Amino acid sequence: MIPIPEHGTPPAPDGLDAGGSPASGPDEDVPRAAPFTLSRDNFGRLLLSRAGQLDVVVTPVRSFPISAPDESISLVDAQAQEQAWVDRLQDLPDGPQRLIAEDLAQRDFKPVILHILRASTWATPSRWDIVTDRGAAVLTLKSEDDIRRLSASTLLIADACGVHFLIRDLAALDRASRKILDRFL
């Protein structure tokens, strides 16, 4: 098991410690990290262990799953209480980084649309034949409102079945795909 620093409380403003007393030195302004370890239990669940405390089954949750998928990850228990915080996944040692990435990959499914081959109609509901980074697929667009602009070049499209498809860069789509998409934007 590999120790990982726990998310601490930010330092109090104006040189005060967490209790409101003046801090006596520069090191006392910095929160102390409480080490913990990550492993898998017999059921394959992610297990957080800390010295002197019971082990807790945790689930990693991304704060910004589209714009910053490897930053600001909270490890929460079954009651959705945060048990630990990871600022950047790549800052972790390989073992915990791999465990968290595996757990996130099992739950996150946002195929990236590479090509839109055709649309059944220019009105909604419309059936689209698409090619994603995970293979060919068919999505049903119930309404134009199911296409959500995340940035100037990024779209999130919700299928009638609840699957979310991602277009990372509109400019990267081929001309025929953009022409079909433009009819719905």
N, C-alpha and C positions, 0 to 999 in steps of 0.2 A: 504494500500500500504506500502511496506517495502523499506526503502532507501538502496541503494547499492552504494558503492564507484565507481566512474568513473575512467577509465584508465587514468593515468596522464602521463606527460612527464618525462622521466628519468632525474635524476639530471645531471647537467653539470659537465664535468671532472675538476679536479684540484681545487675543492672548489669554482667554479664559479657558480653563479645562472644562470637561463635561459637567462637572458639578457647579460651575459658575465661579470657581476660585481662580485667582491669578495663577497662570502656569509658571513654574519656577525655572524651566529650561526649554530649549528648542525641541528636545526629544519628547517632552511631555505633550506637545501640541499634536503630535502624530499618533493616530490610533494604533494600539498594539494589535498585531494579527494573532488570532487564535488558530492554531493548526488543526486541520482535519484531514481525513483520508477518504478516498472513494474506492469502492470495489463493487462487485456484483454478488447478490445473495444467491441461494440455491434455486430461486425462481427466475433469475436473470434480471432482477430489479436493481437499480442503482442504490447503493448503500453508503450513507455518509456516517463516518465514525469520528468521534471527538473524545479526547481523554476525559475520563470522569463522567461521561454522559452516555445514555443509551444510544445505540445505533438507530439511525432514522432512514427510512426509505424515502428517496427524493426523486423529483422529476425536474429536469432542466427546462426552463421557459425563457424564450428569447423576448427581450424587450422591444427590439426593432427587427422583426424577422425578414423584412424585405430590404430595408436600407442599410442595416448593419447586422447581418445574421451571426457574425462571430464576435460580437461585442455585447456587453450588458446582459449577461445571462444569469438568471436567478435560479437557485436550486430550492424548490419548494416541497413541503411535505404533503401528505394526503389531505390536510385541512387548508392547503394553499398558503401556509405560513412560510415565509422565507427563512431558510436555514443557512444559506450561504450565498455569496455574490461573486461572480466572475466578471471582471472588467473586460478582459480580452481573452478569448479562448486560446490564442496562440502563445500567450504568456505562461500557460500552464505546462507542466512537464508532460511528456508524451503519453504516459499511462492515463491520467485523468482526462487529458484532452481527447484521447481516443474514446474513452468511455462516454463522455458527454456527447461527442459527435455521433457516436453510434446510436445513443438514445434519441437524440434529436432527429436523426435520419429515419428512424422507425416511425415517428409521428408526423413529420413534415412531408407533405406531398404537394409540391407546386411545380408541375411540369412547365417548362419554358417553351412557348410557341416559336417554332422556327419558320414555318410556312403555313399559310392558310390556302388550302387547295381550292375550296369552293364553298359557297353558301347556298343553301336550298332556296332561299327567298331573301328579298331586300327588306322585308318587314319582319317583325318579331311575332311569335317565336320563329327562330331560324336555326337550322341544323348546319353546322360547319364541319367540314372534313379538314383536319389539320395534321401537321407533322410536328411533334414535340421532341425535346431532347431525350425522351423515353420511348419514342416510337410514334406510329400513326395513332390517331384518336379521332373521335367524333364528339363534339360538344353541342349542346342545345342552349342557345342564347334566348332566355325568356323575354328580356327587355333590354333596351339600350342602357338602362340604369345599371345593368349588371357589368358594364364596362366602367371601371374606375381608374381615373388617371392618378398615379402616385407621384409622378414628376413630369417634366416636359417630354421625356422620352420613355417612361415606364408606365405600363398598363397592367391592371389585374382584372381578369375576366372570370366571372363566376358562372359556372355551368348550372343547368337546371337541377343536376344531381348534387350540387354543393361542392364540386371540385373547383379549385381556383387555379387558373392557368395564368402564367406570367409572360408578359412581353417585356424583356429587359431594355431593349433599344429599338424604338420604332424605325430609326434610320437603317438598322441592320436587316430589316425585313426586305424581301424582294419586292419589286414594283407591283406584281399581281396581288400579293398579300396585302400590301398597303392600300391598294385600290378597293379591295373588298372591305377592309377595316374602315376606311374613310366613309363608306356608306352608312356605318352604324355610329360614327362619332359625332 
